[in-house]
């Protein structure tokens, strides 16, 4: 039986959530995912935020940027 870690790399999170690594970094910067830094490496905690994370559609991001 494989043991699941409570942290995941940005690359792995992107694969699991079927989004780009840039989308994961953006979610970290916006506080939509919980970050843990380990020797300069950004890791994502597999918590409620991670389980509930749904990437925003591209059109929503463009509209947000236009409104700023």
Residue, then its C-alpha position, 0 to 999 in steps of 0.5 A: x500500500x502506497x503512503x500518500x504525503x501531506x505535501x506535494x510539489x508544484x509539478x505534481x499538483x499541476x498534474x493532479x489538478x490538470x492545470x499548468x504550473x503557472x496556475x499553481x504558482x498563481x494560486x499560491x501567490x493569491x493564497x488559494x493554496x497553502x504553501x510550505x517552503x523547504x530549503x527554498x522549494x515551494x511545496x503545497x500542503x494537501x489540505x482542505x484548500x487543496x482538495x477544494x481548489x478549482x482553477x478559474x476559467x481563463x476568461x475570468x482571469x482576463x476579465x479580472x486583469x481588465x478591471x484592475 
